[in-house]
Amino acid sequence: MFKQLLAYLVCFYCFCPALSFAQLFKSKNYPQNYFSWPVGTKVGIVANFGELRPNHYHMGLDCRTDGQVNVPILAAADGYIAKIHVDATGFGRCLYINHPNGLTTVYAHLNKMAPNIEAYLNEQQYKQKKWKIDVEPSPSLLKVKKGDFIAYSGNTGGSQGPHLHFEIRDTKTDKVLNPLQFGFPIPDNIPPDVLRLSVYDRRKSTYEQVPKIYTLKKINGVYKPLNGNITINFDKVSFAITAYDRYTGSTNQNGIFGAAVYLDNKFVSGFEMDSISYDETRYLNAHIDYKTREQGGPYLQHLSPLPGYTEGIYQTANNKDGIINLNDNNSHQIRIDVLDANYNKSAIAFELTKPNYTPNIYTETSDKYYFKPLQINVFDEGSFSFYLPEKAIYDSFHLKVTGNTTEKMFSMLNTFVPVQQYFPVRIKGDYPITDSGKIIMKQWANRKEKYKKAFCEKGWYRSDWRDFGTYQLIKDITAPTLMPIGSFKDGCRLGASRLIMFKATDNTKVIASFTGLLDGQWLLFSNDKEGAFVYEIDKYCPPGEHSLTIIVTDLAGNKTEKQFRFTR
């Protein structure tokens, strides 16, 4: 009898709170079974909505294509092709379909599209003389029915392997909705796995402390800290967790749907992965413990918002800051619910105590360059200056800057602090006016280098960045290099070959423009994943002798131009 009662209590404890979690967030009423599965093979995913990625959430489902390219991709519902997007990175080749119910579906990393769609895209690329392109056909031009073939799956753009990236958006707001809330037949009766819990002293900045991390163990269906209950010596506390979700029949570690923390059975704070725009996806850097991750640690998802994250995925009790305030020396019950999109739930439970309670009086040591969120922060010293817009940072930190005026190089050492918005960096340079167009700003941190053109403003050179690190002005007078790939060379006969390929490189690692002219007419060269520039023989290259001119420029405007004659 006792065992039966215990089993009942565990079941009630683990599953009943899912209802209260759902009630914490805005009701969705998403249409169920309106959309069909968009891939012409068995249903399955390798990544879900809200997974944690560098600088962004994963904003859709990565649908399985059996590890292959050229699997048929199908329209998920009636509608019309509203947008076609082509880029070297990101979505690669991508289609958007608007549906009459006010939603849009997105299909990314495609190969060739349906013949009528591909013909329209090709026509627009030649008309605009662009390979990278966004075009919006009229609603009456490219209509589709549910289940229609629209493209072949691929591995284009930022894809790391063959699959279809699939999204559902609110057409009006462009918010991306969680597709797993729409009734797709993906079986899931497995609750999330919770690996660890971290505890933060929220009197301090999260960037200027090392959180206490606890390993968790599962006892009678509930996760608990390995060493028992938790004792702290501060009165403002928040938590973060490492957790994954799994689907029935799959071992993939997917993202969780949501989590909430309760103090003595009263809701304090939580988050839900749904309705996120691409303008907001970088707020992932406020949702995770960015410093711990940058220093090689695990992903830790904050259960309470940082002070500079004022909107988004979080809900807090009574619109407060989501921080637990302890004002006595009693033991308090903490419960953390962790859920997947099917509301399978795992729970963490423990007692939290601050013994010998006295009010903590704690003041951050501030100085001239103690930067705070939700205000404009300015640094202006000597030959280096920048300012951070009001919503650029999520938590406070003490800025640390070093510099070398001779080498025109300055370092912001707070590389473990993420930045939400672009901010202008200015370095004074004494270059002759004739060289001003050749000045590039290099930025690097954590072994990653980036380059941007620096624009002259009364002796100062400016570029806009979204990462802290080291910045240096360099004069670039080196033109890009250009080499044909494969059998193509000057004077060759193409024979059966259908491709002409070139490799273009530059000392700044950025090719600003690549132009191919066949007998003086613009030619469509693709550049998937910013690799080779590839022309696939089409109707614009008829049989006969031809002259091909390739013009390549870099950020500083340095140009390389070569001519090739060939016969097809």
N, C-alpha and C positions, 0 to 999 in steps of 0.2 A: 504493500500500500504506500509506504514511504517513497519507494522508487518511482511509482507511478505519479505521485504528487510532485516529486522533484522534476520528473520529465515534463510534466504539464507546465510547471513554473518556468523551466528553461525555455520551452516552446513559446509561452506567452511573452517572456522577457525578450526573446530574440526576434519575434515576428510582429507582435502588436505595435511596437513603436514605429514600424514602417509607415503606418497610417498617419501618425502624428508628424513624421518627417514630411510626407507628401503635402500635408496641410500647411506646412511652414512656408511653402513657395507658391507662386502664382499658378492657378489652375490652367491647364494647357488645352484640353479638349481637342487634341490633334486627331485628324481623321485616321481611323484604323483600317488597314488593309486597302487603302485607296491606291497606294503605290505597289507595283509588282517589283520583284527582284530584278535589278538592272543588268545582270550578267547571265549569258546563255550557258550556264553550267550549274553545278550543284551549289546550294547556298552555303556560304561560309565567309568569315572575315578574319583578317590578320591584325587589325587594329580598329579601335572604336573611337567614338567621339570623346574628346576631353583628355586623351592621353597626353602625358607631359613630354614636350619636345623642346629643344633649345630655342628659347625666346618666343615660344608660341604653344598654344594648345593644338592638338590634332583636331581638325574641325569637321571631320566626317567619318565615314566608314571606309576602311580599306578592304574591298571585296576581293575574295580569292578568284584567280583566273587559272587555277591548276598549275601555277608556276610558269605559264606560257603567255606569249603575246598573241595578238590576232584572234582572241576569243570574241564572239559577237557581244556587243553592248546594245541593250535594248531600252527604248523609252519607258520610263517607269509609269507614265500615265499620259493621257491625251494632252496635247498642248502645241506649242510652236517653238522653234529654235529662236531664242531671244538674243543670244550672244555667242560668238565664236572667239576664243582666245588662243593665241599662240605665243609662247615665250621659251627661252632657253632653259629657264629654271622654273621653280614653283610648279604650276599645274601643267606645264608643257603644252600639249595640244588638248583643248578643253571645250566642252559644249555646255550651254545653259538652256534649259527648257522651262518656259513659263507655262503654268497650268491654270485652268479656270477657277480653281479654288483659292487663288491668291498665294500659292507657293511656287517656288522655283527649285528644280533639281539640277545638280551640277555633276558632270562626268569628266574626270581629269586623267591625265597621263595617257591619252589615246594615241593610236597610230592613225592610219587612214580612216576617214569618215565615210559615211554613205555617199555614193557617187554624186547625188545632187548637192549635198552639203559641201563635199570636197571641191566640186566645180565652182560653187559660189565663192568659197574661201580663196581658191587659186585666182579667180578673177579679181577679187578685192586686193589681194597682195600685189598683183601686177599693176593694178590701177593706182594704188597708193605707193608703190615701190617700197614695200616693207615686208619683211618676213615676220618679225615680231608685230603682232597686230591684235586689236580688239575691234570687231565689227558687230553691228546690231542689225540683222535683217528685219525687214518689216514683218509684223505679225502674220500677214497673209502669205508670205513667201515660202517658208519652210515648215509646214504643218506636219505634226506627227500624231500617230495613234498609239495607245498603250501597247507595248510589246513590239513596236516597229524597230527594225535594225537601224541604228544611227551611226555606229562606228565599230572599229575593232579595238580591243584593249591593247595597251602598249606599256612602255616603260620610259616615257618621255618626261622632260622637265626634271624636277627634283626627286623623282622616284628612284628608289634604291633596288627595285626588283619589279617584275611584272605584276600588276594588279590594277584595279579600278578604284580611284578615290571618288567617293559618292557623297554628295551633300544634299540636304533639304533646307531651303531658306525661306524666310518670309519675304515675298517679293517686294513689298512696300518698304520695309525697314532694312532689308538685307541682313537681318540677324540670322545666324546659322542655328538651326534647331537640331536637337539630338535625334538622329534617325531611329534609334532603338525605342523611341516613344511612339512609333507609328505602326507597330504590329507586324514587323517582318518576322518570318518563321525561323528565328535563331533560338534554339532551345537553350535555356540557362536556368538551372536550379542549384547552382553552386554559389554560396556566399563569398564575398571577397576574402582574400588572405591579408592579414594585417601583420606586418613584420616588426615594426618598431614605433615607439612613441618618443617625442622630444618635448622638453619643457623649457619655457622661456621666461626670464625675468623682464616683464614688460614695463618696468620703470626705466629700462635702458633701451637703446636702439637694438634691433635684432642683428644689425651689422657689426655691433661692437660688443658682442658676447659670444661665448661658446655654449650652445644649449646642452643640457644634460639629456643624453639619449638612453632609453631603456629598451632592452629586448623584451618581447612579449611571448607568453606561452598560453596555450589554450587549455582551460580547466573547465570541465563540465559545459563545454560549448561557449564559454566566454573567455576572451583574452584578458590576461592580467600581466602586470610587470613581473619579470622573472624574479626579482628580489623582493617582491611583496609591495606594500603600499608606498606612497611617495611623501617625503617630508621636504619642505622648502623653507627658506629663511627670508622670503620677500613676500609682499602682500598683493602684488599685481602679477598675474600668471596667465599664460596662454599655452596652447599645445599645437603640435604638428604630428602627422603620422606618415609612415610609408605603408602603402597598401596597393594591392593589385586585384583585378577581377579575372576570373576564368570562365569560359563557356563550356557547356556540357560537350564532352568529346574533344576538347582542345586543351593544349598545355600552354598556349600563349598567355603572357602576362599583359592583360589589357588594363585600361584606366578604370577607376571607380567612378560611379555616377554622383555620389554625394557623401557628406558626412556631417554630423552635428554633435556638439558637446553640451552636456547637461550638468548643472550643479544642483545637487540634492533634488534631482528629478525635474528641475526647471530649466527650460531651454535657455542657452546663453548665446550660441553662435553656430553657424554652419554654412555649407555651400552646396550648390547643385550645378552640375555640368549641363547647361542648356541655354539656348538663346544668347549666343555670343557673336558679336560682329568681328570682322577682321580688324577694325580699328581698336578693338578691345583685347585681341588675342595675346598681345605682348604683355598684358597684365598677368600672364602666367608667372612672370618674374617677381611679382608681388605675392603670388599665391604660394610659391615654394620658398624654402630657405635657400635663397640664391647663393649666399656666401658659402654655406656648407657644400652645395653642389659644385660651385666653382673651384673649391679646394679639394675636389675629388671624392666627396662624400655622396650619400644617397639622395634621391629626391625625398624631401619632406614637405608635405602639403599642410600649410597653416590652416587651422580651424577657425581662426579669428582674423579679420582683415588688418593689414598694416595701415597706419594712419593716412598714407597717401593714396590708398586704394578706396576711393569714396563710393564707387558704384561697381556693379558687376555681379559676380556669381554668389556673393555672400548675403545672408540674412542675419540680423542680430536682434536680440530681445529689446523691445522698446526703442529701436533705432540707436542703441548705444554703441560703444566701441568694440563690443564682443570680448572684452578682457574680464577675467574673473578677479574680483576684489575680495580678499579675505580680511575680515575685520574682527576676528576672534581666534582663539587657539583650539577650537573644536575640530574634530575630524569631519570632513565633508565628503559626500559621495560624488564621485565623478563617473559619468557614463558617456561614452563616445559611440555613436552608431555609425557604421560604415556600410553603404548600400551600393548595389549595382542598379542598372536601369530596369531590371525586373523586380526591384525591391527585395531581392535576397539580402539578408542583413547579417553582419557580424557586429559584435559588441565588445568594447573594452570597458572594464569596470575596475575601479580601485578607490581607496581612500586617500584624500589629500589633506595634509596637516601642516600648519605653520605653528610650531610650539612656542611657548613663552611669548605670546603675541604682544607686541608694542607697535604703534604706528611707525612705519618706515619713513624716514625723511631722507630722500635721495634726490640729488640734483646733478644732472649731467654737467661735466666740466665743459664749458663752452668757451669759444674764442671768436676771433674775427671771422674765421671761416668754418664755423659750425653750421653746416647746411641743414635746413629743415624742409619737410614736405609742405605743399600747399602754400608756398611763397616763392617769390623770385629770389634766386641766390646768385650772387655776382662774385667773380674773382677778377681782379685787375691789378697786376703787379708787373712793372717793367715792360718787357717785350712780349708778355703773354696775358691773354684775357679771354674770358668766356662768361656766359651767364646761362643759368638753367631756368626755363619757364616754370610757371607756378605748379604745373602738374607733372613735372619731369621725374621726380623721385618719390619713393614710397615710404622711406623712413630716414631718420636723422643720421648724420655722420660727420666726423671731423675731417675736413679736406686736407690732403697731404700732397704738396706739389714740389717738384724739383725741376731745375732748368739749366740749360747751357745756351747762353745767348749767342756765343760764337758759332755753334753748330745749329742754331735756330731749332733747338729740340727741347721740349718740355714734357714732363710726365705728371699725370694725375695718378697717384699710386693706389687709389681706391678702386682697383679693378674688380673687387668683389661686390661693388654696389651697382645694381642695374639702373638703367635710365629708360623711361617710357617715351619721351619725346626727343626729337632732334634739337640740338643746341649748337649755337655758333661758336667755333673756336677761332681765335685771331692771334696770329704771330707777326711781330714786326719784322719786315725784311727790307734790306737796303739794296735791292736789285735795280739795275738800270731799267728805265721804262720800256726799253726794247725787249727786255727779258720777261716782262710781267706776264705774258701769256704762256710762258713755259714753266711756271711754278706749280708744283704739285705738293699736296700735303699727304704725308704718309702717316698712318696710324697703326700701332700694333699693341697687342696685349695677349698674354697667354699663348704665344707662338703663332698668332694669327695676324697677318698683315692685310691692310686695306689701303687703297689710294683714291684720292679725289682731287679734282682740279681746284686750285686755290685762286680766289678772285681778289684782285687788288682793290683796296679801299684806303686811299690816302696814306700809302706806305705800310699798311697792314694787309695781311693776306688771310682770307677767311674761307673755311669750309664748314659744313654742318655735319655733325656726328651724333650717334646715339649710343656710344660706348665710351667708357673711360679707358685711358691707357696713355701711351707715349705718342706725341705728335711732333713731326719734323717737316720743315720746308725743304724741298729738293728741287733743283733745276733739272729739267728733263729735256735733253736735246737729242735723245736716241730714238731713231725711227723704229717702228715694228719690223719684225722679220716675217717673211712669207715664203712658204715652201709647198710645192705640190705634193700630194700623197698618192702612193700607188704608182700605176703605170703612166699616169698623165704627165706629159712634159711638153716643152715647146717643140713644135713640128711633128707631133705624134699623130697616129691614126687611131681613132677610138675603137674601131672594130665593134665587138659585141658589148663593150662596156656601157653601162647606163649611168655611171656616176663620174663626176669631176669633183675632186676634193682638195682642199688646201688646209694647211695648218698655219695660223697666224699667232705670233707671240710678241710680248712687249715686256720691257723691264719693270713696268708698273703692274703687270699682270692683267691689264684692262685694255681691251680693244674697243675703242669708242665707236668706230664704224668700219664696215666691210662692204664694199660695193663691187659687184661683178657686172661688166658691160660686154655683151656679145654683139659684135659688129655695131657697137655704139648704143645698143638697147639694153635697158636694165634686165638683169637675170635673177631668178629666185634662188638664192643660196640659203639653206637652213643652217642652224647652229645649235642643235640640241645639246643640253648640258654644258654649253660654252666650250665644246670640244672642237672638232673639225668643222669647217664650213663646207657644206655639201650641196652640189647641184645635181638633181636627178633629171636626166634628159626628158624634155617635154616638147610640146609643139613649137616652142619658140627657138628650138635648135634643129632646123631641118637638115637633111643630108647635104654635104658639100664642104667647102673650105670656110673656116671661120677665124676671126680674130677675137681673142678674149682678153680684156683689160681688167686687172684686179687692183683696186685702190683700198689701202688700209690706213687708218689713222688711229693715234692714241689720244689719251686725255689732254696732252699738251699741244695737240694739233700736228705733231710730227707725222709725216706721210711717207708711205712706201707704195710705189706704183710699178707694176710689171705687166708686160704683154706676152701673150702666148698665141701661137698659130697652131691650129689643128684641123684635121679632116674627119668628118663623120660620114 
